[in-house]
Amino acid sequence: MTSLFSVSFPVLLAELRWQGGYQTGLFWTLLILLAGFFIWKLLRQEQQLVSRPVGWSLFLLRSLILFLLLITLWQPVFIHSLERERISKLLLAVDVSESMQLQDQHASPAEKLRWARALEWVTPETELLVAPQNEEHNATDEEDESPQNTQEVQDENLATVFKQLSTLSREELVRRTLEQRGTQFQERLEAEYQVEQIRFAGEAEQELQEPDAPPSNQPQKTSTEVSDSLQLEKTDLTQVEQKAIQLSGNQPVAGIVVFTDGQHNQPTNPLQLASSLNQFKIPIYPVIVGSEQRPADIILHEVAAPPAVYLDDESTVTINVQAVELPGQEITVEFHHQGELIEQQSFVTSDDSSSMHSLTFPLQTEKAGLHHYEVRVKQHAEEFTTENNQRHFTQQVLDNTIHALLIENFPRWEFRFLHNALDRDERIELQTILLNPPLLKTEGQDLSPPFSNEIKLDPDYTKSLFADLDLLILGDVSSSLLNKNLTAEETGLFWKQLEQFIAEEGKTLILLPGSNLLNDWSEQATLVQLAPVTNPKRFDLSQSEAAPLPLGMPILPTTIGYGTSFLQFADQPDLNRQVWERLPGHFGVFTGDPKPAADIILEAFPDVEEPALPAMLYQQYGQGQVVWVGLDSTWRWRRRVGDQFHHRFWGQLGRWAIQSKLSVETDLVRFGPERGEGVPGQPIRVHAHFSSTLLDRLAELNPQVDIIAVTPAGGEESISQVPLLPLPSRQQSMTTVIENLTEGEYQFKLKVSDQSLFPEEISAPYVVRPVPSREQTETIANRELLAELAKQTGGKLFELDQLAQIPDIIKPDIQTETWQEQTDLWTHPLWLTLFILCLSAEWLLRKWHGLP
């Protein structure tokens, strides 16, 4: 498209362009000029028949027709550009999470007075009654002469207002404030901006507009329905920030006005996203809602218990209880099993405003299966809310054996003590393979090795070394060592089946590295993939320049490690920490760089001035897990205490490794979900591992999982049946995923076409419990977070009674919008009308004067 000329104005830009192109236009121009030559010749002939004025009139009309035809053939287009200011958007967000349903009865008089101002429930005279003492107030003569009972009446009215405010939730307070006509807040905003209203909690959604309710000084319950998709048990301020960034894609956003108590409790950090808002020039104007006074409350913070234990094993549940603004009070905690109170403990809070207390209850049952527990804190008379006073948890009690295999190269010290610890555990059935055992010879007699030194593999996984294992402990074994005992094909099969053992079977691998493993590390692709570390190495204390440590390097748990079940050496967290600090250290550690998905649970400290070294890590791999134990001297924990800590560590690690062990085991099938408990909507994977004797019949058996809901009365109702699908690499292992289960108790029953194969019902219990809400843990309004958000984005923090100031402070981001309008002149009706009029006039003029 070629521009012939353009005309510009301050606001309007006009341009005439030709679509036909120069080459085509010049061709038509030559033809029109040729036609013009012929009408000139025609003029000379017609002047002999008509008068001179008529002849020239005909010539001019014909020339005009040719000119219009020429312009039409050039295809002219008239384009004009228009500019206008784009109206800015303003995001108005209201927090509707569970913490916004709290009623701040404990709020200070000054806070309640601000809320009363926002609702216009007080007059200036009433406010004088609770004005700060440092504010000067000169009484007038009328005030001095007023009756004494006027003050009493005002005090009584103010008390009534405060009492009414105590019945309003934070969300109701926001709604009623926005409805007040006096502030004209929304009207002023909508006059300047395109206002987008959303509600948010764990998610955000567009707010439904409701008709304005008449103002009232009486508290009323809101009837606004809130969608379940908002996830009210969470508060995520980043949802508002992300919504504003999305809106800024096609229209400027002047700012975000958010009504919230600031209780952000999700992993995402709103302050990190605030920098992005600053780049988009989107300020946040938080309006803080709720009291900043800490109420008296008892908060049940954490309940920690192993998800699966073995029958007759002793375990404990650790409970952390926080007491706030209840100094010197007796608090009672009850422990319930299957709905029955079995124990209660009491403690007296300290004199501090906030104190944390840890309690432990023993867990020991005489029956295998799924056990339901509940921890309750008895309500205190001064307590703010009881929503955070109870927690439920479920524990799977197993009555079977841990099938473990220990593979080691030679009997180093760690192997000797580890084998004894596992072999003496009543719950562990241990197999041991020692590739290079020491052979003792006497005269005329060879002593056979005490352990097997052969790895027997079979291409059929069901007959292989890993078929019936729950736990594999792999010591200082490398590919080069395996090649001395196996063929190259068998070595490849070993690593392949090892990966299948973890990823598909959901089992546990514990790595106990040594020098041989590290020397061949780069040649062991499968092990490099499985291990939770990269670039492994051995660090000896002799490499450190620090002063010698008589008892070796301290090995201490990380924050995650102190909460890990198999690192518990005492019932109380403080006592457990003391035990770890007193354990003998180590003179070497196998360490490395942790992978992104790995959790560090033990660290070695070679020197106080040097960074800690990862000593023990674990990560999920497929359906299973891999643990890196970088210590070949855990036997040192036996110093002066014998089995106390060494055996407990390895026994607890073995039990932790089978926490996903399926709940039902028979000679023909192992069946059950990966976990015995979940949350609503969480996908549940159910596995079934059939005996090889049923392999040929699995297709005709058509195995399915019957999902049974247990009613509150104890009855059963079948919900649906889902088919079990075979795994590609192992046909006798089948799995399915169950989704969208709501809160309640369930039974997963195995169904086959020939039910006579299983004379006893194969059924695994499962329970779905709601996610514990974090909204009730911290109930005070978080002014610090909201003020920092406003500061980083260039906004300002407001109180609820300062809404009228917000429209004056927000500065719109003025942007201009330019668009073009195009008019095709050669197809315009006026152009066609002019062309027809000229033709008609020329024809009439010729006929009027008798020309052909």
Disulfide bonds with the S-S distance in Angstrom:
none
